[in-house]
Amino acid sequence: MDAIQLLVESRYGIYVPQAFAKNYDMSKWNNIDQDDLNILHKGPWDNDLYWETWETVLNNATYTNQDHTWYLHQDGDLFAVCDTMMTNEEYRNFYGEDIWADV
């Protein structure tokens, strides 16, 4: 998997969380409760917990292989991002700052 992987395009709008939950194998993602998946599968309508649940998933979900861990990042589109695999140029283009900006 690349350092930056597009998962769900922003054209899905309010259904980005639902599309993520429905279109990806959640057994490969860590730190996502089944109850949270059930809420996301229902979608945003008549679902008071949808956005709160999505925030929890965004802040906690990880995908890990043997060497690296990806986190979710949403800025319109939804991405899986592995900062440790990014070059400084990729990081700058994605986040708008250099990797070592705080050093």
Secondary structure, DSSP 8 states (H G I E B T S, - for coil): --SEEEEE-GGGGGGHHHHHHHHS-GGGEES--HHHHHHHHH-STT-TTHHHHHHHHHHH-EEE-SS-EEEEEESSSEEEE-GGG--HHHHHHHHSS-TTTT-
